[in-house]
Amino acid sequence: MKAKKNSYASSKKKQYKEGGKSDKKVMIDAPKGYHWMDVKGRFYLMPHEGDFVPHEGASLKAPFKVITQHSK
């Protein structure tokens, strides 16, 4: 028996491929009072009080991919 193909995931991949994909990345500063946390390759904002204290997965800047046009 064949596994059923996930049409939602397929349509999302198609939309992404049709958009203006690029290899360009920009570094984004965290807002004042927050720092970025890298959790399994995804970035989340985390609040901190006082000065930022570096720790594993934390940074004040994070890279984000740039797209050049909206998907259709």
C-alpha positions in Angstrom: 0.0 0.0 0.0 1.4 3.4 -1.0 1.6 6.2 1.5 -0.7 9.1 0.7 1.2 12.2 -0.4 0.7 15.3 1.8 -0.8 17.8 -0.6 -0.5 20.7 1.9 3.3 20.2 2.1 3.6 19.8 -1.6 1.7 23.0 -2.3 3.9 24.9 0.3 7.1 23.7 -1.4 5.7 24.7 -4.8 4.8 28.2 -3.6 8.3 28.6 -2.1 10.0 27.5 -5.3 7.9 29.9 -7.3 8.8 32.9 -5.1 12.0 34.9 -5.6 14.4 32.6 -3.7 17.9 33.9 -3.2 21.0 32.8 -1.2 21.3 36.2 0.3 21.1 36.5 4.1 21.0 39.6 6.4 21.9 39.9 10.0 19.1 41.2 12.1 19.7 42.8 15.5 17.5 41.7 18.4 15.3 44.4 19.9 16.5 46.2 23.0 16.0 43.9 26.1 15.9 40.7 23.9 18.4 38.3 22.4 18.1 35.6 19.7 18.1 31.9 20.7 19.0 29.4 18.1 17.0 26.2 18.7 17.5 23.5 16.2 18.2 26.0 13.4 15.2 28.3 14.2 15.5 31.6 15.8 13.4 32.8 18.7 13.5 36.0 20.8 14.1 35.7 24.5 13.9 38.6 26.9 16.7 39.4 29.3 17.1 42.0 32.1 20.2 44.2 32.3 23.2 43.5 30.0 23.2 40.5 27.6 25.2 37.5 29.0 26.4 35.2 26.2 25.4 31.6 26.6 24.9 28.5 24.3 22.7 29.3 21.3 22.3 33.0 22.2 23.3 36.0 20.2 22.4 39.7 19.6 22.3 39.2 15.8 20.8 36.4 13.7 20.9 35.6 10.0 17.7 35.5 8.0 17.2 34.5 4.3 16.0 37.1 1.8 13.4 36.5 -0.8 13.1 38.9 -3.8 9.4 38.6 -4.6 6.1 37.2 -3.2 5.0 33.7 -4.0 2.1 33.4 -6.4 
